[in-house]
Amino acid sequence: MHLLKKLICIITGGILTGTAMAASLYYSSATVNRKKYPVFGVDVSNYQGIIDWKRLEAQDVSFAFIKATEGSGHVDESIRRNLENAAETHIKLSAYHFFSFDSSGETQAANFISVVSREEIDMPPVVDIEYYADKKSCKPSCEETEAILRPLLDDLEEYYGEKPIIYTTLSVYCRYIKENFSDYPLWIRSVNMEPDLLNWKFWQFSDKGRLDGYYGDEKCIDFNVYNGTMEEFIKEYGGSNDAI
């Protein structure tokens, strides 16, 4: 299994740095078979501004990931408004934390927990780990990253009572996640192709989506699908066919 995952990362990574990167010049959304993946959702932050959540719900949005925090001190300006307004719909909710390579996992977990209560989300919390600033050119070591990520995930699991979802890109997955964190639910970003060689729970397939009902500076909204049927989604996260 270890060798297989390494081969997957090498092969898929090669494709991404070659053909898919060239293709990304011409399109920015992977082709999605909605019959295969019927459960559709979005992720949002303060960039989407004021959101009419009932209007999103009317456009087939079944779940949403809402940005809550970054690092050990930053709180998204819209998190309280988004959680409160989205709770008036049947959309299943989670919230996400943007991982920092530069502060401790314990203080990052405390930041998120102070903002998002157990009762406010239907799905597990999310840790979003991706490169920022100069981290792509000056990559932190796997040991340094695990020393921060492990206690962050452990503290979130202890508080929320379930393993957090890890959101990441393919390159970050291959470097930091596949070896020691593969037992966590995976939300993978892949805007050029279906990540069908990975065992993912959610797939962010577009960062150029457009819907009605949000009024911020960012005109696009990220599109995602769940890896399963609506019945499986309901069984995992609650609700009913009439309520979603």
Residue pairs with C-beta under 8 A, 6 or more apart in sequence:
5 178
5 182
6 178
8 197
8 198
9 170
9 173
9 174
9 178
11 197
12 170
12 195
12 197
13 170
13 171
13 174
15 193
16 170
16 171
16 192
20 192
20 193
21 192
23 192
24 191
24 192
27 192
28 191
28 206
28 207
28 208
29 191
29 205
29 206
29 208
29 209
29 223
30 190
30 191
30 192
30 193
30 194
30 205
30 206
31 194
32 194
32 205
32 223
32 225
34 40
34 225
37 203
37 225
37 226
37 227
37 228
38 225
38 229
38 230
39 62
39 63
39 225
39 226
39 228
39 229
39 230
39 233
40 60
40 61
40 62
40 223
40 224
40 225
41 61
41 62
41 63
41 64
41 65
41 91
41 92
41 202
41 223
41 224
41 225
41 226
42 56
42 61
42 64
42 65
42 209
42 211
42 221
42 222
42 223
42 224
43 64
43 65
43 66
43 67
43 96
43 204
43 221
43 222
43 224
44 51
44 64
44 65
44 66
44 67
44 78
44 82
44 214
44 221
44 222
45 66
45 67
45 76
45 78
46 67
46 76
46 77
46 78
46 216
47 216
47 217
47 218
48 78
48 214
48 215
48 216
48 218
48 221
49 78
49 214
49 215
49 216
49 217
49 218
50 81
50 214
50 215
50 216
51 78
51 82
51 85
51 86
51 213
51 214
51 215
52 212
52 213
52 214
53 82
53 85
53 86
53 88
53 89
53 91
53 213
54 88
54 89
55 212
55 213
56 64
56 89
56 91
56 211
56 213
56 214
57 89
57 90
57 91
59 211
59 212
59 213
61 91
61 211
62 91
62 92
62 226
62 230
62 233
62 244
63 91
63 92
63 93
63 94
63 123
63 224
63 226
63 233
63 237
64 86
64 91
64 92
64 93
64 94
65 94
65 95
65 96
65 126
65 167
65 187
65 224
66 76
66 79
66 82
66 83
66 86
66 93
66 94
66 95
66 96
67 76
67 78
67 79
67 95
67 96
67 98
68 75
68 76
68 79
68 95
68 96
68 97
68 112
68 115
68 116
69 75
69 76
69 79
69 97
69 98
69 108
69 111
69 112
69 115
69 116
70 76
70 97
70 98
70 100
71 98
71 99
71 100
71 102
71 103
71 108
71 111
72 100
72 103
72 104
72 107
72 108
72 110
72 111
73 111
74 98
74 111
75 111
75 115
79 95
79 115
79 116
83 93
83 95
83 116
83 120
83 121
86 93
87 93
87 120
90 239
90 243
90 244
91 244
92 122
92 123
92 233
92 237
92 238
92 239
92 244
93 120
93 121
93 122
93 123
94 121
94 122
94 123
94 124
94 125
94 126
94 165
95 112
95 115
95 116
95 120
95 121
95 125
95 126
96 125
96 126
96 127
96 128
96 167
97 108
97 111
97 112
97 125
97 126
97 127
97 128
97 152
97 156
98 128
99 108
99 127
99 128
99 129
99 130
99 148
99 149
99 152
100 108
100 148
101 135
101 140
101 144
101 145
101 148
103 148
104 148
104 151
105 147
105 148
105 149
105 150
105 151
105 152
105 153
105 154
105 155
106 151
106 152
106 155
108 148
108 152
109 151
109 152
109 155
109 156
109 159
110 155
112 125
112 156
113 155
113 156
113 159
116 125
118 159
118 160
118 161
121 160
122 237
122 238
122 239
123 165
123 237
124 160
124 162
124 163
124 164
124 165
124 185
125 156
125 160
125 164
125 165
126 164
126 165
126 166
126 167
126 187
127 149
127 152
127 153
127 156
127 164
127 165
127 166
127 167
128 167
128 168
129 145
129 149
129 166
129 167
129 168
129 172
129 176
129 177
130 167
130 168
130 169
130 172
130 189
131 139
131 169
131 171
131 172
139 175
142 175
142 176
142 179
145 176
146 176
146 180
149 176
149 181
150 180
153 163
153 164
153 166
153 181
153 184
156 164
157 163
157 164
163 183
163 184
163 185
164 184
164 185
165 184
165 185
165 186
165 187
165 201
165 202
166 177
166 181
166 184
166 185
166 186
166 187
167 187
167 188
167 189
167 202
167 204
168 176
168 177
168 186
168 187
168 188
168 189
169 188
169 189
170 188
170 189
170 190
170 195
173 186
173 188
173 198
177 184
177 186
182 199
185 201
185 202
186 198
186 199
186 200
186 201
186 202
187 200
187 201
187 202
187 203
187 204
187 224
188 195
188 198
188 200
188 202
188 203
188 204
189 204
189 207
190 203
190 204
190 205
191 204
191 205
191 206
191 207
191 208
194 203
194 205
195 203
200 227
201 226
201 227
202 224
202 225
202 226
202 227
203 224
203 225
203 227
204 222
204 223
204 224
205 223
205 224
205 225
206 222
206 223
207 220
207 222
208 220
209 220
209 221
209 222
209 223
210 219
210 220
210 221
211 221
214 221
226 232
226 233
228 236
230 241
230 244
231 241
233 244
234 240
234 241
234 244
